[in-house]
Amino acid sequence: FKNNGWITLRELPKNEFFKRKENSNKVYTKEFFNRDIKKWTCIDYEDIGREIFLKSDTKVFVNFTY
C-alpha cells in the first residue's frame, strides 16, 4: 500500500472497506458519489443506517484485517 496503508478515497474501489483513522473501531464502505454535494456516501458497516459524506481527496486507512 502507498503511504503505510493510507490512500485517498478517490483511489479506493467502490464497496471496499476503510477506516477514518488507523486505530479506529468503525469500518466504512465506499458506496456512491453524490453529485449534488460532490462527496462520496460512505456507510458504517456495522450500522447501515449511519452514513458519512467525504470528499474524494480525503485520506483513509485500508491496511487492516476485518
CHARMM-style PDB file with segment names, atoms N, HN, CA, C and O in Angstrom:
ATOM      1  N   PHE     1       0.840  -1.201   0.000  1.00  0.00      PROA
ATOM      2  CA  PHE     1       0.000   0.000   0.000  1.00  0.00      PROA
ATOM      3  C   PHE     1       0.871   1.245   0.000  1.00  0.00      PROA
ATOM      4  O   PHE     1       1.978   1.246   0.539  1.00  0.00      PROA
ATOM      5  N   LYS     2       0.369   2.275  -0.595  1.00  0.00      PROA
ATOM      6  HN  LYS     2      -0.530   2.274  -1.033  1.00  0.00      PROA
ATOM      7  CA  LYS     2       1.075   3.551  -0.582  1.00  0.00      PROA
ATOM      8  C   LYS     2       0.974   4.179   0.802  1.00  0.00      PROA
ATOM      9  O   LYS     2      -0.023   3.992   1.501  1.00  0.00      PROA
ATOM     10  N   ASN     3       1.966   4.895   1.185  1.00  0.00      PROA
ATOM     11  HN  ASN     3       2.775   5.047   0.617  1.00  0.00      PROA
ATOM     12  CA  ASN     3       1.940   5.690   2.420  1.00  0.00      PROA
ATOM     13  C   ASN     3       1.474   4.896   3.640  1.00  0.00      PROA
ATOM     14  O   ASN     3       0.624   5.365   4.397  1.00  0.00      PROA
ATOM     15  N   ASN     4       2.022   3.703   3.833  1.00  0.00      PROA
ATOM     16  HN  ASN     4       2.713   3.322   3.218  1.00  0.00      PROA
ATOM     17  CA  ASN     4       1.734   2.877   5.014  1.00  0.00      PROA
ATOM     18  C   ASN     4       0.255   2.566   5.210  1.00  0.00      PROA
ATOM     19  O   ASN     4      -0.224   2.545   6.343  1.00  0.00      PROA
ATOM     20  N   GLY     5      -0.457   2.330   4.147  1.00  0.00      PROA
ATOM     21  HN  GLY     5      -0.067   2.347   3.227  1.00  0.00      PROA
ATOM     22  CA  GLY     5      -1.857   1.945   4.259  1.00  0.00      PROA
ATOM     23  C   GLY     5      -2.844   3.080   4.059  1.00  0.00      PROA
ATOM     24  O   GLY     5      -4.053   2.854   4.088  1.00  0.00      PROA
ATOM     25  N   TRP     6      -2.358   4.288   3.857  1.00  0.00      PROA
ATOM     26  HN  TRP     6      -1.375   4.471   3.833  1.00  0.00      PROA
ATOM     27  CA  TRP     6      -3.241   5.443   3.650  1.00  0.00      PROA
ATOM     28  C   TRP     6      -3.362   5.729   2.158  1.00  0.00      PROA
ATOM     29  O   TRP     6      -2.354   5.832   1.458  1.00  0.00      PROA
ATOM     30  N   ILE     7      -4.595   5.859   1.671  1.00  0.00      PROA
ATOM     31  HN  ILE     7      -5.413   5.776   2.239  1.00  0.00      PROA
ATOM     32  CA  ILE     7      -4.839   6.264   0.292  1.00  0.00      PROA
ATOM     33  C   ILE     7      -5.986   7.275   0.296  1.00  0.00      PROA
ATOM     34  O   ILE     7      -6.676   7.448   1.300  1.00  0.00      PROA
ATOM     35  N   THR     8      -6.174   7.930  -0.838  1.00  0.00      PROA
ATOM     36  HN  THR     8      -5.614   7.789  -1.654  1.00  0.00      PROA
ATOM     37  CA  THR     8      -7.309   8.847  -0.929  1.00  0.00      PROA
ATOM     38  C   THR     8      -8.557   8.049  -1.272  1.00  0.00      PROA
ATOM     39  O   THR     8      -8.480   6.971  -1.861  1.00  0.00      PROA
ATOM     40  N   LEU     9      -9.686   8.586  -0.899  1.00  0.00      PROA
ATOM     41  HN  LEU     9      -9.748   9.462  -0.421  1.00  0.00      PROA
ATOM     42  CA  LEU     9     -10.956   7.926  -1.185  1.00  0.00      PROA
ATOM     43  C   LEU     9     -11.142   7.751  -2.691  1.00  0.00      PROA
ATOM     44  O   LEU     9     -11.777   6.794  -3.132  1.00  0.00      PROA
ATOM     45  N   ARG    10     -10.598   8.659  -3.467  1.00  0.00      PROA
ATOM     46  HN  ARG    10     -10.082   9.436  -3.109  1.00  0.00      PROA
ATOM     47  CA  ARG    10     -10.676   8.588  -4.933  1.00  0.00      PROA
ATOM     48  C   ARG    10     -10.029   7.293  -5.444  1.00  0.00      PROA
ATOM     49  O   ARG    10     -10.522   6.693  -6.399  1.00  0.00      PROA
ATOM     50  N   GLU    11      -8.935   6.863  -4.819  1.00  0.00      PROA
ATOM     51  HN  GLU    11      -8.535   7.350  -4.043  1.00  0.00      PROA
ATOM     52  CA  GLU    11      -8.203   5.667  -5.256  1.00  0.00      PROA
ATOM     53  C   GLU    11      -8.850   4.358  -4.805  1.00  0.00      PROA
ATOM     54  O   GLU    11      -8.572   3.295  -5.362  1.00  0.00      PROA
ATOM     55  N   LEU    12      -9.702   4.441  -3.809  1.00  0.00      PROA
ATOM     56  HN  LEU    12      -9.928   5.304  -3.357  1.00  0.00      PROA
ATOM     57  CA  LEU    12     -10.325   3.244  -3.243  1.00  0.00      PROA
ATOM     58  C   LEU    12     -11.463   2.760  -4.141  1.00  0.00      PROA
ATOM     59  O   LEU    12     -12.327   3.552  -4.519  1.00  0.00      PROA
ATOM     60  N   PRO    13     -11.476   1.459  -4.491  1.00  0.00      PROA
ATOM     61  CA  PRO    13     -12.586   0.944  -5.299  1.00  0.00      PROA
ATOM     62  C   PRO    13     -13.915   1.001  -4.537  1.00  0.00      PROA
ATOM     63  O   PRO    13     -13.929   0.988  -3.306  1.00  0.00      PROA
ATOM     64  N   LYS    14     -15.020   1.064  -5.267  1.00  0.00      PROA
ATOM     65  HN  LYS    14     -15.009   1.075  -6.267  1.00  0.00      PROA
ATOM     66  CA  LYS    14     -16.345   1.069  -4.630  1.00  0.00      PROA
ATOM     67  C   LYS    14     -16.549  -0.208  -3.833  1.00  0.00      PROA
ATOM     68  O   LYS    14     -16.020  -1.266  -4.172  1.00  0.00      PROA
ATOM     69  N   ASN    15     -17.328  -0.083  -2.763  1.00  0.00      PROA
ATOM     70  HN  ASN    15     -17.758   0.777  -2.487  1.00  0.00      PROA
ATOM     71  CA  ASN    15     -17.688  -1.199  -1.884  1.00  0.00      PROA
ATOM     72  C   ASN    15     -16.513  -1.792  -1.115  1.00  0.00      PROA
ATOM     73  O   ASN    15     -16.624  -2.900  -0.591  1.00  0.00      PROA
ATOM     74  N   GLU    16     -15.397  -1.085  -1.035  1.00  0.00      PROA
ATOM     75  HN  GLU    16     -15.307  -0.184  -1.461  1.00  0.00      PROA
ATOM     76  CA  GLU    16     -14.244  -1.547  -0.265  1.00  0.00      PROA
ATOM     77  C   GLU    16     -14.311  -0.993   1.150  1.00  0.00      PROA
ATOM     78  O   GLU    16     -14.883   0.071   1.388  1.00  0.00      PROA
ATOM     79  N   PHE    17     -13.714  -1.733   2.090  1.00  0.00      PROA
ATOM     80  HN  PHE    17     -13.249  -2.597   1.896  1.00  0.00      PROA
ATOM     81  CA  PHE    17     -13.674  -1.314   3.488  1.00  0.00      PROA
ATOM     82  C   PHE    17     -12.571  -0.298   3.730  1.00  0.00      PROA
ATOM     83  O   PHE    17     -11.518  -0.348   3.095  1.00  0.00      PROA
ATOM     84  N   PHE    18     -12.821   0.631   4.660  1.00  0.00      PROA
ATOM     85  HN  PHE    18     -13.676   0.672   5.176  1.00  0.00      PROA
ATOM     86  CA  PHE    18     -11.788   1.572   5.091  1.00  0.00      PROA
ATOM     87  C   PHE    18     -12.117   2.079   6.481  1.00  0.00      PROA
ATOM     88  O   PHE    18     -13.240   1.940   6.966  1.00  0.00      PROA
ATOM     89  N   LYS    19     -11.108   2.673   7.113  1.00  0.00      PROA
ATOM     90  HN  LYS    19     -10.195   2.785   6.719  1.00  0.00      PROA
ATOM     91  CA  LYS    19     -11.272   3.329   8.411  1.00  0.00      PROA
ATOM     92  C   LYS    19     -10.861   4.780   8.257  1.00  0.00      PROA
ATOM     93  O   LYS    19     -10.059   5.118   7.387  1.00  0.00      PROA
ATOM     94  N   ARG    20     -11.408   5.629   9.097  1.00  0.00      PROA
ATOM     95  HN  ARG    20     -12.060   5.354   9.804  1.00  0.00      PROA
ATOM     96  CA  ARG    20     -11.037   7.047   9.075  1.00  0.00      PROA
ATOM     97  C   ARG    20      -9.678   7.262   9.743  1.00  0.00      PROA
ATOM     98  O   ARG    20      -8.914   8.137   9.336  1.00  0.00      PROA
ATOM     99  N   LYS    21      -9.379   6.457  10.776  1.00  0.00      PROA
ATOM    100  HN  LYS    21     -10.000   5.747  11.107  1.00  0.00      PROA
ATOM    101  CA  LYS    21      -8.107   6.530  11.494  1.00  0.00      PROA
ATOM    102  C   LYS    21      -7.548   5.122  11.618  1.00  0.00      PROA
ATOM    103  O   LYS    21      -8.293   4.143  11.583  1.00  0.00      PROA
ATOM    104  N   GLU    22      -6.260   5.030  11.760  1.00  0.00      PROA
ATOM    105  HN  GLU    22      -5.655   5.826  11.788  1.00  0.00      PROA
ATOM    106  CA  GLU    22      -5.595   3.728  11.801  1.00  0.00      PROA
ATOM    107  C   GLU    22      -6.088   2.837  12.943  1.00  0.00      PROA
ATOM    108  O   GLU    22      -6.238   1.630  12.757  1.00  0.00      PROA
ATOM    109  N   ASN    23      -6.342   3.417  14.124  1.00  0.00      PROA
ATOM    110  HN  ASN    23      -6.220   4.398  14.275  1.00  0.00      PROA
ATOM    111  CA  ASN    23      -6.743   2.620  15.284  1.00  0.00      PROA
ATOM    112  C   ASN    23      -8.248   2.716  15.574  1.00  0.00      PROA
ATOM    113  O   ASN    23      -8.683   2.398  16.681  1.00  0.00      PROA
ATOM    114  N   SER    24      -9.023   3.141  14.612  1.00  0.00      PROA
ATOM    115  HN  SER    24      -8.669   3.399  13.713  1.00  0.00      PROA
ATOM    116  CA  SER    24     -10.463   3.290  14.780  1.00  0.00      PROA
ATOM    117  C   SER    24     -11.160   1.934  14.812  1.00  0.00      PROA
ATOM    118  O   SER    24     -10.697   0.977  14.193  1.00  0.00      PROA
ATOM    119  N   ASN    25     -12.273   1.856  15.535  1.00  0.00      PROA
ATOM    120  HN  ASN    25     -12.650   2.633  16.038  1.00  0.00      PROA
ATOM    121  CA  ASN    25     -13.081   0.634  15.548  1.00  0.00      PROA
ATOM    122  C   ASN    25     -14.121   0.632  14.435  1.00  0.00      PROA
ATOM    123  O   ASN    25     -14.546  -0.435  13.993  1.00  0.00      PROA
ATOM    124  N   LYS    26     -14.534   1.797  13.981  1.00  0.00      PROA
ATOM    125  HN  LYS    26     -14.189   2.664  14.340  1.00  0.00      PROA
ATOM    126  CA  LYS    26     -15.564   1.907  12.940  1.00  0.00      PROA
ATOM    127  C   LYS    26     -14.981   1.588  11.566  1.00  0.00      PROA
ATOM    128  O   LYS    26     -13.915   2.074  11.189  1.00  0.00      PROA
ATOM    129  N   VAL    27     -15.708   0.766  10.841  1.00  0.00      PROA
ATOM    130  HN  VAL    27     -16.574   0.371  11.147  1.00  0.00      PROA
ATOM    131  CA  VAL    27     -15.317   0.395   9.483  1.00  0.00      PROA
ATOM    132  C   VAL    27     -16.423   0.860   8.547  1.00  0.00      PROA
ATOM    133  O   VAL    27     -17.605   0.644   8.814  1.00  0.00      PROA
ATOM    134  N   TYR    28     -16.034   1.496   7.450  1.00  0.00      PROA
ATOM    135  HN  TYR    28     -15.073   1.671   7.233  1.00  0.00      PROA
ATOM    136  CA  TYR    28     -16.976   2.029   6.465  1.00  0.00      PROA
ATOM    137  C   TYR    28     -16.758   1.367   5.117  1.00  0.00      PROA
ATOM    138  O   TYR    28     -15.703   0.790   4.855  1.00  0.00      PROA
ATOM    139  N   THR    29     -17.777   1.459   4.262  1.00  0.00      PROA
ATOM    140  HN  THR    29     -18.634   1.928   4.475  1.00  0.00      PROA
ATOM    141  CA  THR    29     -17.629   1.055   2.866  1.00  0.00      PROA
ATOM    142  C   THR    29     -17.918   2.259   1.981  1.00  0.00      PROA
ATOM    143  O   THR    29     -18.815   3.055   2.260  1.00  0.00      PROA
ATOM    144  N   LYS    30     -17.148   2.375   0.917  1.00  0.00      PROA
ATOM    145  HN  LYS    30     -16.419   1.728   0.691  1.00  0.00      PROA
ATOM    146  CA  LYS    30     -17.359   3.443  -0.054  1.00  0.00      PROA
ATOM    147  C   LYS    30     -18.497   3.011  -0.969  1.00  0.00      PROA
ATOM    148  O   LYS    30     -18.425   1.955  -1.598  1.00  0.00      PROA
ATOM    149  N   GLU    31     -19.546   3.825  -1.046  1.00  0.00      PROA
ATOM    150  HN  GLU    31     -19.604   4.683  -0.535  1.00  0.00      PROA
ATOM    151  CA  GLU    31     -20.726   3.439  -1.809  1.00  0.00      PROA
ATOM    152  C   GLU    31     -20.842   4.174  -3.147  1.00  0.00      PROA
ATOM    153  O   GLU    31     -20.419   3.641  -4.174  1.00  0.00      PROA
ATOM    154  N   PHE    32     -21.398   5.371  -3.156  1.00  0.00      PROA
ATOM    155  HN  PHE    32     -21.741   5.804  -2.322  1.00  0.00      PROA
ATOM    156  CA  PHE    32     -21.615   6.073  -4.422  1.00  0.00      PROA
ATOM    157  C   PHE    32     -21.312   7.556  -4.279  1.00  0.00      PROA
ATOM    158  O   PHE    32     -21.290   8.104  -3.176  1.00  0.00      PROA
ATOM    159  N   PHE    33     -21.079   8.194  -5.428  1.00  0.00      PROA
ATOM    160  HN  PHE    33     -21.097   7.749  -6.323  1.00  0.00      PROA
ATOM    161  CA  PHE    33     -20.764   9.619  -5.441  1.00  0.00      PROA
ATOM    162  C   PHE    33     -22.061  10.416  -5.537  1.00  0.00      PROA
ATOM    163  O   PHE    33     -22.872  10.199  -6.438  1.00  0.00      PROA
ATOM    164  N   ASN    34     -22.242  11.331  -4.606  1.00  0.00      PROA
ATOM    165  HN  ASN    34     -21.583  11.507  -3.874  1.00  0.00      PROA
ATOM    166  CA  ASN    34     -23.424  12.182  -4.574  1.00  0.00      PROA
ATOM    167  C   ASN    34     -23.085  13.471  -5.335  1.00  0.00      PROA
ATOM    168  O   ASN    34     -22.372  14.330  -4.817  1.00  0.00      PROA
ATOM    169  N   ARG    35     -23.585  13.598  -6.529  1.00  0.00      PROA
ATOM    170  HN  ARG    35     -24.165  12.900  -6.950  1.00  0.00      PROA
ATOM    171  CA  ARG    35     -23.238  14.750  -7.380  1.00  0.00      PROA
ATOM    172  C   ARG    35     -23.758  16.086  -6.833  1.00  0.00      PROA
ATOM    173  O   ARG    35     -23.168  17.134  -7.094  1.00  0.00      PROA
ATOM    174  N   ASP    36     -24.854  16.049  -6.082  1.00  0.00      PROA
ATOM    175  HN  ASP    36     -25.334  15.198  -5.870  1.00  0.00      PROA
ATOM    176  CA  ASP    36     -25.420  17.287  -5.530  1.00  0.00      PROA
ATOM    177  C   ASP    36     -24.460  17.974  -4.561  1.00  0.00      PROA
ATOM    178  O   ASP    36     -24.299  19.194  -4.592  1.00  0.00      PROA
ATOM    179  N   ILE    37     -23.826  17.176  -3.702  1.00  0.00      PROA
ATOM    180  HN  ILE    37     -23.957  16.185  -3.676  1.00  0.00      PROA
ATOM    181  CA  ILE    37     -22.921  17.764  -2.703  1.00  0.00      PROA
ATOM    182  C   ILE    37     -21.449  17.499  -3.027  1.00  0.00      PROA
ATOM    183  O   ILE    37     -20.559  17.924  -2.289  1.00  0.00      PROA
ATOM    184  N   LYS    38     -21.197  16.788  -4.143  1.00  0.00      PROA
ATOM    185  HN  LYS    38     -21.919  16.443  -4.742  1.00  0.00      PROA
ATOM    186  CA  LYS    38     -19.842  16.488  -4.609  1.00  0.00      PROA
ATOM    187  C   LYS    38     -19.017  15.747  -3.558  1.00  0.00      PROA
ATOM    188  O   LYS    38     -17.853  16.067  -3.318  1.00  0.00      PROA
ATOM    189  N   LYS    39     -19.648  14.753  -2.940  1.00  0.00      PROA
ATOM    190  HN  LYS    39     -20.593  14.493  -3.135  1.00  0.00      PROA
ATOM    191  CA  LYS    39     -18.963  13.931  -1.935  1.00  0.00      PROA
ATOM    192  C   LYS    39     -19.392  12.478  -2.085  1.00  0.00      PROA
ATOM    193  O   LYS    39     -20.454  12.181  -2.632  1.00  0.00      PROA
ATOM    194  N   TRP    40     -18.543  11.575  -1.586  1.00  0.00      PROA
ATOM    195  HN  TRP    40     -17.680  11.817  -1.141  1.00  0.00      PROA
ATOM    196  CA  TRP    40     -18.854  10.156  -1.578  1.00  0.00      PROA
ATOM    197  C   TRP    40     -19.723   9.816  -0.379  1.00  0.00      PROA
ATOM    198  O   TRP    40     -19.493  10.313   0.724  1.00  0.00      PROA
ATOM    199  N   THR    41     -20.719   8.974  -0.593  1.00  0.00      PROA
ATOM    200  HN  THR    41     -20.906   8.570  -1.489  1.00  0.00      PROA
ATOM    201  CA  THR    41     -21.524   8.442   0.500  1.00  0.00      PROA
ATOM    202  C   THR    41     -20.829   7.187   0.996  1.00  0.00      PROA
ATOM    203  O   THR    41     -20.543   6.277   0.218  1.00  0.00      PROA
ATOM    204  N   CYS    42     -20.558   7.142   2.304  1.00  0.00      PROA
ATOM    205  HN  CYS    42     -20.790   7.881   2.935  1.00  0.00      PROA
ATOM    206  CA  CYS    42     -19.872   6.014   2.915  1.00  0.00      PROA
ATOM    207  C   CYS    42     -20.737   5.491   4.053  1.00  0.00      PROA
ATOM    208  O   CYS    42     -21.208   6.259   4.891  1.00  0.00      PROA
ATOM    209  N   ILE    43     -20.938   4.192   4.074  1.00  0.00      PROA
ATOM    210  HN  ILE    43     -20.555   3.568   3.393  1.00  0.00      PROA
ATOM    211  CA  ILE    43     -21.849   3.559   5.025  1.00  0.00      PROA
ATOM    212  C   ILE    43     -21.051   2.886   6.142  1.00  0.00      PROA
ATOM    213  O   ILE    43     -20.056   2.205   5.890  1.00  0.00      PROA
ATOM    214  N   ASP    44     -21.509   3.091   7.385  1.00  0.00      PROA
ATOM    215  HN  ASP    44     -22.317   3.644   7.589  1.00  0.00      PROA
ATOM    216  CA  ASP    44     -20.946   2.391   8.537  1.00  0.00      PROA
ATOM    217  C   ASP    44     -21.303   0.907   8.371  1.00  0.00      PROA
ATOM    218  O   ASP    44     -22.483   0.562   8.298  1.00  0.00      PROA
ATOM    219  N   TYR    45     -20.305   0.038   8.312  1.00  0.00      PROA
ATOM    220  HN  TYR    45     -19.347   0.318   8.371  1.00  0.00      PROA
ATOM    221  CA  TYR    45     -20.559  -1.376   8.025  1.00  0.00      PROA
ATOM    222  C   TYR    45     -21.373  -2.062   9.117  1.00  0.00      PROA
ATOM    223  O   TYR    45     -22.124  -2.992   8.824  1.00  0.00      PROA
ATOM    224  N   GLU    46     -21.242  -1.627  10.368  1.00  0.00      PROA
ATOM    225  HN  GLU    46     -20.632  -0.871  10.606  1.00  0.00      PROA
ATOM    226  CA  GLU    46     -21.954  -2.262  11.478  1.00  0.00      PROA
ATOM    227  C   GLU    46     -23.337  -1.649  11.709  1.00  0.00      PROA
ATOM    228  O   GLU    46     -24.179  -2.258  12.369  1.00  0.00      PROA
ATOM    229  N   ASP    47     -23.579  -0.446  11.170  1.00  0.00      PROA
ATOM    230  HN  ASP    47     -22.895   0.049  10.633  1.00  0.00      PROA
ATOM    231  CA  ASP    47     -24.864   0.236  11.347  1.00  0.00      PROA
ATOM    232  C   ASP    47     -25.223   0.884  10.017  1.00  0.00      PROA
ATOM    233  O   ASP    47     -24.875   2.039   9.773  1.00  0.00      PROA
ATOM    234  N   ILE    48     -25.919   0.142   9.157  1.00  0.00      PROA
ATOM    235  HN  ILE    48     -26.201  -0.796   9.355  1.00  0.00      PROA
ATOM    236  CA  ILE    48     -26.160   0.624   7.790  1.00  0.00      PROA
ATOM    237  C   ILE    48     -27.045   1.856   7.733  1.00  0.00      PROA
ATOM    238  O   ILE    48     -27.164   2.483   6.680  1.00  0.00      PROA
ATOM    239  N   GLY    49     -27.669   2.214   8.849  1.00  0.00      PROA
ATOM    240  HN  GLY    49     -27.573   1.705   9.704  1.00  0.00      PROA
ATOM    241  CA  GLY    49     -28.459   3.436   8.895  1.00  0.00      PROA
ATOM    242  C   GLY    49     -27.604   4.678   9.090  1.00  0.00      PROA
ATOM    243  O   GLY    49     -28.104   5.799   8.990  1.00  0.00      PROA
ATOM    244  N   ARG    50     -26.316   4.488   9.367  1.00  0.00      PROA
ATOM    245  HN  ARG    50     -25.909   3.578   9.449  1.00  0.00      PROA
ATOM    246  CA  ARG    50     -25.404   5.609   9.611  1.00  0.00      PROA
ATOM    247  C   ARG    50     -24.503   5.778   8.398  1.00  0.00      PROA
ATOM    248  O   ARG    50     -23.824   4.843   7.972  1.00  0.00      PROA
ATOM    249  N   GLU    51     -24.508   6.974   7.856  1.00  0.00      PROA
ATOM    250  HN  GLU    51     -25.058   7.734   8.201  1.00  0.00      PROA
ATOM    251  CA  GLU    51     -23.656   7.253   6.706  1.00  0.00      PROA
ATOM    252  C   GLU    51     -22.914   8.559   6.912  1.00  0.00      PROA
ATOM    253  O   GLU    51     -23.359   9.448   7.638  1.00  0.00      PROA
ATOM    254  N   ILE    52     -21.771   8.647   6.252  1.00  0.00      PROA
ATOM    255  HN  ILE    52     -21.409   7.925   5.662  1.00  0.00      PROA
ATOM    256  CA  ILE    52     -20.982   9.879   6.290  1.00  0.00      PROA
ATOM    257  C   ILE    52     -20.702  10.277   4.842  1.00  0.00      PROA
ATOM    258  O   ILE    52     -20.787   9.453   3.931  1.00  0.00      PROA
ATOM    259  N   PHE    53     -20.374  11.531   4.650  1.00  0.00      PROA
ATOM    260  HN  PHE    53     -20.306  12.200   5.390  1.00  0.00      PROA
ATOM    261  CA  PHE    53     -20.103  12.060   3.316  1.00  0.00      PROA
ATOM    262  C   PHE    53     -18.697  12.642   3.314  1.00  0.00      PROA
ATOM    263  O   PHE    53     -18.384  13.540   4.095  1.00  0.00      PROA
ATOM    264  N   LEU    54     -17.849  12.119   2.423  1.00  0.00      PROA
ATOM    265  HN  LEU    54     -18.103  11.389   1.787  1.00  0.00      PROA
ATOM    266  CA  LEU    54     -16.446  12.517   2.391  1.00  0.00      PROA
ATOM    267  C   LEU    54     -16.038  12.973   0.998  1.00  0.00      PROA
ATOM    268  O   LEU    54     -16.534  12.466  -0.008  1.00  0.00      PROA
ATOM    269  N   LYS    55     -15.131  13.935   0.957  1.00  0.00      PROA
ATOM    270  HN  LYS    55     -14.728  14.347   1.774  1.00  0.00      PROA
ATOM    271  CA  LYS    55     -14.594  14.410  -0.317  1.00  0.00      PROA
ATOM    272  C   LYS    55     -13.655  13.366  -0.913  1.00  0.00      PROA
ATOM    273  O   LYS    55     -13.117  12.527  -0.190  1.00  0.00      PROA
ATOM    274  N   SER    56     -13.462  13.415  -2.212  1.00  0.00      PROA
ATOM    275  HN  SER    56     -13.899  14.096  -2.799  1.00  0.00      PROA
ATOM    276  CA  SER    56     -12.622  12.442  -2.916  1.00  0.00      PROA
ATOM    277  C   SER    56     -11.176  12.461  -2.459  1.00  0.00      PROA
ATOM    278  O   SER    56     -10.506  11.429  -2.515  1.00  0.00      PROA
ATOM    279  N   ASP    57     -10.674  13.605  -2.008  1.00  0.00      PROA
ATOM    280  HN  ASP    57     -11.218  14.442  -1.963  1.00  0.00      PROA
ATOM    281  CA  ASP    57      -9.267  13.687  -1.599  1.00  0.00      PROA
ATOM    282  C   ASP    57      -9.044  13.391  -0.115  1.00  0.00      PROA
ATOM    283  O   ASP    57      -7.942  13.597   0.393  1.00  0.00      PROA
ATOM    284  N   THR    58     -10.079  12.907   0.589  1.00  0.00      PROA
ATOM    285  HN  THR    58     -10.974  12.739   0.176  1.00  0.00      PROA
ATOM    286  CA  THR    58      -9.946  12.517   1.988  1.00  0.00      PROA
ATOM    287  C   THR    58      -9.064  11.279   2.089  1.00  0.00      PROA
ATOM    288  O   THR    58      -9.274  10.305   1.366  1.00  0.00      PROA
ATOM    289  N   LYS    59      -8.075  11.311   2.983  1.00  0.00      PROA
ATOM    290  HN  LYS    59      -7.903  12.102   3.571  1.00  0.00      PROA
ATOM    291  CA  LYS    59      -7.216  10.147   3.188  1.00  0.00      PROA
ATOM    292  C   LYS    59      -7.903   9.166   4.125  1.00  0.00      PROA
ATOM    293  O   LYS    59      -8.434   9.544   5.169  1.00  0.00      PROA
ATOM    294  N   VAL    60      -7.882   7.893   3.727  1.00  0.00      PROA
ATOM    295  HN  VAL    60      -7.451   7.585   2.879  1.00  0.00      PROA
ATOM    296  CA  VAL    60      -8.496   6.831   4.528  1.00  0.00      PROA
ATOM    297  C   VAL    60      -7.475   5.706   4.703  1.00  0.00      PROA
ATOM    298  O   VAL    60      -6.536   5.564   3.920  1.00  0.00      PROA
ATOM    299  N   PHE    61      -7.688   4.917   5.752  1.00  0.00      PROA
ATOM    300  HN  PHE    61      -8.450   5.033   6.388  1.00  0.00      PROA
ATOM    301  CA  PHE    61      -6.765   3.824   6.081  1.00  0.00      PROA
ATOM    302  C   PHE    61      -7.346   2.498   5.607  1.00  0.00      PROA
ATOM    303  O   PHE    61      -8.490   2.167   5.919  1.00  0.00      PROA
ATOM    304  N   VAL    62      -6.549   1.734   4.846  1.00  0.00      PROA
ATOM    305  HN  VAL    62      -5.620   2.002   4.592  1.00  0.00      PROA
ATOM    306  CA  VAL    62      -7.053   0.484   4.280  1.00  0.00      PROA
ATOM    307  C   VAL    62      -6.210  -0.735   4.628  1.00  0.00      PROA
ATOM    308  O   VAL    62      -6.586  -1.857   4.286  1.00  0.00      PROA
ATOM    309  N   ASN    63      -5.096  -0.544   5.289  1.00  0.00      PROA
ATOM    310  HN  ASN    63      -4.791   0.367   5.567  1.00  0.00      PROA
ATOM    311  CA  ASN    63      -4.186  -1.657   5.577  1.00  0.00      PROA
ATOM    312  C   ASN    63      -4.530  -2.297   6.919  1.00  0.00      PROA
ATOM    313  O   ASN    63      -3.786  -2.152   7.890  1.00  0.00      PROA
ATOM    314  N   PHE    64      -5.677  -3.017   6.974  1.00  0.00      PROA
ATOM    315  HN  PHE    64      -6.281  -3.134   6.186  1.00  0.00      PROA
ATOM    316  CA  PHE    64      -6.118  -3.681   8.195  1.00  0.00      PROA
ATOM    317  C   PHE    64      -6.877  -4.951   7.829  1.00  0.00      PROA
ATOM    318  O   PHE    64      -7.304  -5.126   6.687  1.00  0.00      PROA
ATOM    319  N   THR    65      -7.038  -5.829   8.805  1.00  0.00      PROA
ATOM    320  HN  THR    65      -6.692  -5.687   9.732  1.00  0.00      PROA
ATOM    321  CA  THR    65      -7.794  -7.055   8.616  1.00  0.00      PROA
ATOM    322  C   THR    65      -9.111  -6.916   9.344  1.00  0.00      PROA
ATOM    323  O   THR    65      -9.142  -6.582  10.528  1.00  0.00      PROA
ATOM    324  N   TYR    66     -10.198  -7.171   8.641  1.00  0.00      PROA
ATOM    325  HN  TYR    66     -10.173  -7.442   7.679  1.00  0.00      PROA
ATOM    326  CA  TYR    66     -11.524  -7.027   9.244  1.00  0.00      PROA
ATOM    327  C   TYR    66     -12.154  -8.370   9.444  1.00  0.00      PROA
ATOM    328  OT1 TYR    66     -13.276  -8.458   9.941  1.00  0.00      PROA
TER     329      TYR     66
END
